[in-house]
Amino acid sequence: MEARLSGKLKGLVEAGLDVGYCARTGQVDIRFVAEGPDAESIVRQASEITYEDLGARIYGEGNASLEAALVEACRQKQWQLALAESCTGGCIAHRITNVPGASSVLHTGVVSYANEAKTRLLGVAPATLQAHGAVSEATAREMALGVLKASGADLGLAVTGIAGPSGGSNEKPVGTVFMAIADAHEVQVVCQRNAYDREAFKSVTANQALEWLRRKALGLSLEA
């Protein structure tokens, strides 16, 4: 991403634009600085090029957070969210509730860490767990549908994965995570490979889930 964007900004860099990148867990901050009489125009052009190139990947400017962007997108739609978290242990709900006014958006948060909780609280079929395992597309799908049904919210999100350092297999290595989003019309599921330590795994997975929810609320493609 940096190389591609730098190529498109080359002319502005030659005209005095300073571009800074700061990579953090799950995201990259981009900073534009220019001096002189044309500074404002140069920065504006750089911003326009960046939006054209990255589009929906950009969630905000300044001190905006991903969770705040999600809350605002849901507030505009008057949507409520229901979360079924396993491997993230409530991290997604924590991030959302850090945003003032999140009570108008977040309806329910269930940390269904044990298989028994997935069955009892979310209605995941024991047969599904037996056949596919807790970390699977089928289980994520039933978790999302279950929390959506139990809450009556507009969107149901489920995450289930293997945070490690043990518990992986050749088929499902450590870092495997399934995320599902359900609404009244469909369920969409994606599988990610987040091969980090446990804390980073939770942070990156939460970022992915928040971004996926934001895109869903804005009517954007869930693909990167």
N, C-alpha and C positions, 0 to 999 in steps of 0.2 A: 504493500500500500504506500509506504513512504517513497519508494523509488518511482512508482508510477505518478504520484502526486507531484513529486519534486520535478519530474520531467515536464509536467504541464505548467508548473510555476516558474520554469527556468527564465523566461523573459522578464518576469517581475523581480526575480532574485537579482538579475543583472541590473535592474533599475533601482535597486536599493532595498528590496524586501528581505527581511530576516525571518526564516522559518524555523520553528523549534518543535520537536516531537518529544513527548514524555509518555513512555509506555508504562502503564500500570496494569495490575491484574485485571484482565478482561476488557481493557479499553486503552485507547491512545488519545492523549490530549494534543491538539495542534495549536501553536501560538504564532501569530503574525505580528511583526513589528517593523515599522518604517519611519524614517525621519525626513524632514524637508517639506517643501511646499506641496509636493504631490503625495505625501504620506497617506492621507485619508483615502485618496483615489486608489492608490496601490493596494492598500489593505482591503478595500471594498472589492476590487477585482479579484484578489486572491480568495476572498470568501466566496464569491460567486463561482469561481472555478472549482473550489472544494465542494460546494453543494452540488454542482453539476456532476462531479466525479463520484462522490460518495453517496449522494442522495439520501435514502432512507436510513443509512447507517449512522447519520448524524442525529443525535437526540437532543442537543441543546448547545447553548453558548454560555460563556462566563462560568459561574459557579453552579450551573444547573446539574442536577443528578439524574441518573437514569430512572430511579424510583419516582422522583418528582414528575418527570416527563410522563411516566406511566399513569400516575394518579391523575394528572391533568387530562390525559387522553381519555381515561375512563369517566372522569367527571363530565367532560364535554358530551359524552354519549349517555350519561346517566347510567352507567354500567356498574355492577357490583362483581367482585371477584371472590372465588372460593379456592383455597389452596389445600392440596393434599401432598405434604412433604414427607419424604422418608429420609434419603441420604443427606439432605440439606438441613435437617433437624430444626426447622423453623427459621432458617436464615432469610428466606424470601419474605416471610411475614414480618420479620424484624426490620428488614430494609424498608418495606412499604410503610410500616407504622412509625418510622422515623420522620415521615413527611407530614407536616401539619395538614389537617383536613382529611387524612387518610380514612377516617371513620366513615366517610360518605362513599368510599369505594371498597374497602376490604370488609367482606361480610363474615367469612369463616376461614379459619386456619386449623388444619388437623395435622399433627405430627404422628403419622402412622408408621412407626419404626418397626414394630413387630408384625409378623404375618397375621397374628390374631387380630391386631388392630385394623389391618387392611380389610380383613373379612368382616369383623364386627361393626366397625364404624363406617366403612366405605362400600361394603357389599361386594368386595372382590370374591369371586367364587373359589372355594378351596381347590376345586378341580383345575382352575387356571394356575394357581400357585404350584400345584403338584406337577402339572404338565410343562409349564414354561418357566417357573421360578419367579421370585419376587422382583428380580431385575430383568424385565422383559417388556416387549411392546404390548403384549396382551394385558399384563398386570397394570402397566401405566394407563392404558386405555380404560380399564375398569375402575381404576382409582379416580381418574378425571370425571368419568360419568357418575361415579358414586358420590363424590363431593358436590358435584353440580346438582344432582337430584336431592341430596340431603339438605342443601342450603337454599335452593331456589334462586341462586345467583345467576348472572348472565354468562359468566365464563368460569370454567373449572380448570385448574391447572394441577397436574400431577408430576412429581419427579421421584424416580427410584433408581438407585445406582450403587456402585461399588467404590467406596471411598478409599479402601485399602488401609494399611499396606498389604493385608492378606485378603483372601476371599475371592480372588480372581481365578479365571480358567483360560484355556486356549480360546474357547468360544466367546467368553466374556471376561476380558482382562481387567485388571484394576484400572479404574477411571471410566469404565463404561457407565453411561447414564441414559435412561430413557425419559423423555419429557412428553407429556400429552396435554393438549388443550381441547376442551369440549365446550360446545355451545348447544343451542337448541337444534342445530342442523347437522353438525358433523363433529368428528373427533380427528385431530391431526396429531401424529406421533413422530418424533425424531429421535435418533440415537446419536449421542456424542461420545467422544473419547477424550476425557479430561484427565490425563495422566500426570497428576500433581500430588503433592502431599495432602493430607486430609483437609487442612485449613484452606489451602489454595483451591482444592477441589470444590469445596463448598462455596467459596467466593465466586469462582468462575462459573459454576453451575447456576448459582443465583443470578449472576449477570445475564447469562444466556436466557434464563426463564423470564426475567424482567423485560429483556429486549423482545423476546417472542410475544409476550403479553402486550407490550406497547405497540408492536406492529399489528397485532390482531385488532387492537382497539382502534387503530388508525386505518384499518382496511388495507394494509400493505401486505405484500408477499412475505411469508414467513421464511423464505429462503434468504441466505446471506447475500 
